[in-house]
């Protein structure tokens, strides 16, 4: 591939291109918790390789195609997809937070924090210029801002467990929960005013559940260090984590029903699209959060559900991966 062709390919890089990385990374963690070490290591290796490749391409896009990137950051349909870089960095960092790889975890934390702050500023700028018109475009991708912020909480509470770091993580966790509530309100109001058709009801709405699940996981991870947290915050944290897990659980049936309605009733073809990874990530995150909550609160019923949830997430990962390979290997038409 020539250099101009490579740069053009970087220009066309989708904003949410890190979605497969965050999905693969969290399923890898879930498999590790379930004891499937070999499968976990394989998926983690794939996630790291994909992350480094996409990060290099993103840097090239930033350097050589600033106009195209700037246009994406001013478009709410594309802006929120860039938060997948933050989430992917955080998911990988939590696996590297111990031992000799700790330095890499700090580097990923720095990348995630810088990117989240930059994107948050872009969102604020959109809000000032777009006003109420912006809310008419609210969809499932908006929850990626919450996912990214909670990924920062997970990383910070993994690499630093001192009182000061945990207090910062607790404040960020609370801010992310509030952000989730604001986003949920915006998306629900938009859906009530302008219900999407079958074609627009994409898998990105699964991020609604994924954001609740990662908030549960981050909160449960903080609960593991509750002795270092202020006493008044412990009870509130504990109760909120349980509510978030219950809410994530409640969301699963309607999300499944929406998929059945879209593909079986409305006949929308189930072809490969990048948004399919937005189903894998929430399922992997839900399995991981359930296991972490069961450990933190010693809930035996949740412990028994861990393995079925993990293997369900791994099965969906395999299904989406197979569709991706089939789409890549399908012969292109002459002249296409």
C-alpha positions in Angstrom: 0.0 0.0 0.0 1.4 3.4 -1.0 1.8 6.2 1.6 -1.0 8.4 0.1 -3.4 5.4 0.0 -2.5 4.7 3.7 -3.2 8.3 4.7 -6.5 8.2 2.8 -7.5 5.1 4.6 -6.7 6.8 7.9 -8.9 9.7 6.9 -11.8 7.3 6.4 -11.3 5.7 9.8 -14.7 5.6 11.6 -15.0 7.6 14.8 -16.1 4.5 16.8 -13.3 2.4 15.4 -12.1 1.4 18.9 -15.4 -0.4 19.6 -14.0 -3.8 18.7 -11.0 -3.2 21.1 -13.2 -2.2 24.1 -15.5 -5.2 23.4 -12.6 -7.7 23.0 -10.8 -6.3 26.0 -13.7 -6.6 28.4 -14.6 -10.1 27.2 -11.0 -11.1 27.8 -11.2 -9.8 31.4 -14.5 -11.7 31.9 -12.9 -14.9 30.6 -9.9 -14.4 33.0 -12.3 -14.0 35.9 -14.1 -17.2 34.9 -10.7 -19.1 34.8 -10.4 -19.4 31.0 -6.8 -18.1 31.0 -5.8 -19.3 27.5 -8.8 -17.8 25.8 -8.5 -14.6 27.8 -4.8 -14.2 26.8 -5.6 -14.8 23.2 -8.3 -12.1 23.2 -6.2 -9.7 25.1 -3.4 -10.1 22.6 -5.8 -9.4 19.8 -7.1 -6.3 21.6 -3.7 -4.9 22.2 -2.6 -5.5 18.6 -5.8 -3.8 17.3 -5.4 -0.9 19.7 -1.8 -0.1 18.7 -2.8 -0.3 15.0 -5.8 1.9 15.4 -4.0 4.4 17.7 -1.3 4.8 15.0 -3.9 5.3 12.4 -5.7 7.9 14.6 -2.4 9.8 15.2 -1.9 9.9 11.4 -5.5 11.1 10.9 -5.0 13.8 13.5 -1.7 15.0 11.9 -2.6 14.8 8.2 -6.4 15.2 8.2 -7.2 17.9 10.8 -10.0 19.3 8.8 -11.8 16.0 8.5 -11.3 15.3 12.2 -12.5 18.8 13.2 -15.7 18.2 11.2 -16.3 15.0 13.1 -15.9 16.8 16.4 -18.5 19.4 15.4 -21.0 16.7 14.3 -22.9 15.0 17.2 -23.5 12.0 14.9 -19.7 11.4 14.9 -18.4 13.1 18.0 -19.5 10.6 20.6 -18.0 7.7 18.7 -14.5 9.0 19.6 -15.1 8.2 23.2 -14.5 4.5 22.3 -10.8 5.4 22.3 -11.1 6.4 26.0 -13.0 3.3 26.9 -10.6 1.0 25.0 -7.6 2.6 26.7 -9.2 2.1 30.1 -10.2 -1.5 29.5 -6.7 -2.4 28.5 -5.1 -0.4 31.3 -7.0 -2.3 34.0 -5.4 -5.5 32.7 -1.9 -3.9 32.9 -2.2 -2.2 36.3 0.0 -4.7 38.2 3.6 -5.9 37.8 6.0 -4.7 35.1 3.2 -3.5 32.8 2.2 -0.8 35.3 4.0 1.9 33.3 1.9 1.0 30.3 -1.3 1.4 32.4 -0.2 4.9 33.5 0.4 5.8 29.8 -3.0 4.5 28.8 -4.6 6.5 31.7 -2.9 9.7 30.5 -4.1 9.1 26.9 -7.7 8.3 28.1 -7.8 11.4 30.4 -6.5 13.7 27.7 -8.9 12.4 25.0 -11.9 12.5 27.4 -11.2 16.1 28.4 -10.8 17.1 24.7 -14.0 15.4 23.7 -15.9 16.8 26.7 -14.9 20.3 25.7 -16.1 19.6 22.2 -19.5 18.3 23.6 -19.8 21.5 25.7 -19.1 23.6 22.6 -21.8 21.7 20.7 -24.2 22.3 23.5 -23.6 26.1 23.4 -24.0 26.3 19.6 -26.7 23.7 19.1 -29.0 24.3 22.0 -32.2 22.4 22.0 -31.6 21.3 18.4 -28.8 19.1 19.6 -31.1 17.1 21.9 -33.1 16.0 18.9 -30.1 14.0 17.8 -29.6 12.2 21.1 -29.0 8.4 20.6 -27.3 5.5 22.1 -23.8 6.7 21.2 -24.2 9.5 23.7 -23.7 7.0 26.6 -20.1 6.5 25.4 -19.2 9.7 27.3 -20.3 8.0 30.5 -18.5 4.8 29.6 -15.3 6.7 29.0 -15.5 8.5 32.3 -16.2 5.3 34.2 -13.2 3.7 32.3 -11.1 6.4 33.9 -12.4 5.5 37.3 -11.6 1.9 36.8 -8.1 2.7 35.6 -7.4 5.1 38.4 -8.7 2.8 41.1 -6.6 0.0 39.7 -3.2 1.7 39.4 -3.6 3.8 42.6 -5.3 2.6 45.8 -4.3 5.3 48.2 -7.0 7.5 49.9 -6.3 10.5 47.7 -6.6 8.6 44.4 -9.7 6.8 45.6 -11.3 10.1 46.6 -10.7 11.4 43.1 -12.1 8.2 41.6 -15.1 8.4 43.8 -15.8 12.0 42.7 -15.4 11.0 39.0 -17.7 8.0 39.6 -20.4 10.2 41.0 -20.0 12.7 38.1 -20.3 9.8 35.7 -23.5 8.5 37.3 -25.0 12.0 37.1 -23.9 12.2 33.5 -25.6 8.9 32.8 -28.9 10.3 34.3 -28.7 13.4 32.1 -27.9 11.4 29.0 -30.7 8.9 29.8 -33.2 11.7 30.1 -32.1 13.3 26.8 -32.3 10.0 24.9 -35.7 9.0 26.4 -37.2 12.5 25.5 -35.8 12.2 22.0 -37.3 8.7 21.6 -40.7 9.8 22.8 -40.8 12.9 20.5 -39.3 11.2 17.5 -39.4 7.4 17.7 -36.7 5.9 15.3 -37.7 3.5 12.6 -36.3 0.0 12.3 -33.2 1.2 10.2 -32.3 3.8 12.8 -32.8 1.5 15.8 -29.1 0.4 15.7 -27.2 -1.8 18.2 -25.7 1.4 19.7 -28.7 1.6 22.0 -27.1 -1.4 23.9 -24.6 1.1 25.2 -27.5 2.3 27.5 -27.0 -1.0 29.4 -23.2 -1.0 28.9 -22.9 2.4 30.6 -25.0 1.2 33.6 -22.9 -2.0 33.7 -19.5 -0.2 33.7 -20.9 2.2 36.4 -21.7 -0.9 38.5 -18.2 -2.4 37.9 -16.5 0.9 38.8 -18.6 1.3 41.9 -18.0 -2.3 43.0 -14.3 -1.9 42.5 -14.4 1.2 44.8 -16.4 -0.9 47.3 -13.4 -3.2 47.5 -11.5 -0.3 49.2 -14.5 1.0 51.2 -12.3 1.2 54.3 -10.4 4.0 52.7 -13.5 5.9 51.7 -15.4 8.4 53.8 -18.0 6.6 55.9 -21.0 8.7 54.7 -20.2 7.8 51.1 -20.0 4.0 51.7 -23.7 3.4 52.2 -24.7 5.7 49.2 -22.1 4.0 47.0 -23.3 0.5 48.0 -27.0 1.3 47.4 -26.4 3.1 44.1 -24.3 0.2 42.8 -27.1 -2.2 43.4 -29.6 0.0 41.7 -27.3 0.4 38.7 -26.9 -3.4 38.4 -30.7 -3.9 38.7 -31.2 -1.2 36.0 -28.7 -2.9 33.7 -30.5 -6.2 34.2 -33.9 -4.6 33.5 -32.7 -3.2 30.2 -31.6 -6.5 28.7 -35.1 -7.9 27.8 -36.3 -4.7 25.9 -33.0 -4.5 24.1 -33.3 -8.1 23.0 -36.9 -7.5 22.0 -35.9 -4.4 19.9 -33.4 -6.6 18.0 -36.0 -9.3 17.3 -38.5 -6.6 16.1 -35.9 -5.0 13.9 -34.5 -8.1 12.2 -37.4 -10.6 12.2 -40.5 -8.4 12.1 -39.1 -5.4 10.1 -36.8 -7.6 8.0 -33.7 -5.4 8.4 -30.8 -7.6 7.2 -28.4 -8.7 10.0 -25.2 -7.9 8.2 -21.9 -6.9 9.7 -21.7 -3.3 11.0 -19.3 -1.7 13.4 -22.2 -1.1 15.8 -22.5 -4.8 16.5 -19.5 -4.5 18.8 -21.8 -2.2 20.9 -23.7 -5.4 21.8 -20.6 -7.4 22.7 -19.2 -4.7 25.0 -22.3 -4.3 27.2 -22.7 -8.1 27.6 -19.0 -8.6 28.5 -19.2 -5.6 30.9 -22.4 -6.9 32.5 -20.8 -10.3 33.1 -17.7 -8.7 34.6 -19.7 -6.3 36.8 -21.9 -9.1 38.0 -18.9 -11.1 39.1 -17.3 -8.1 40.8 -20.5 -7.2 42.6 -20.9 -10.8 43.8 -17.4 -10.7 45.2 -17.7 -7.3 46.8 -21.1 -8.1 48.5 -20.7 -11.9 48.8 -24.0 -12.6 46.8 -24.0 -16.3 46.1 -26.8 -16.1 43.6 -24.8 -13.8 41.4 -21.7 -15.9 41.7 -23.6 -18.9 40.2 -24.6 -16.7 37.2 -21.1 -15.6 36.4 -20.0 -18.4 34.1 -23.2 -18.5 32.0 -23.0 -14.7 31.5 -19.3 -14.9 30.5 -19.8 -17.7 28.0 -22.8 -15.8 26.6 -20.7 -12.8 26.0 -17.9 -14.9 24.5 -20.4 -16.6 22.1 -21.7 -13.2 20.9 -18.1 -12.1 20.5 -17.4 -15.1 18.3 -20.6 -14.5 16.3 -19.8 -10.8 15.6 -16.1 -11.7 14.8 -17.3 -14.4 12.3 -19.5 -11.8 10.6 -16.6 -9.4 10.4 -14.4 -12.0 8.8 -17.1 -13.1 6.4 -17.6 -9.4 5.4 -13.8 -8.9 4.9 -13.3 -12.1 2.9 -16.4 -11.7 0.7 -15.3 -11.2 -3.0 -15.8 -7.6 -4.1 -17.6 -6.9 -7.4 -15.5 -6.0 -10.4 -14.8 -2.3 -10.3 -16.0 -2.1 -6.6 
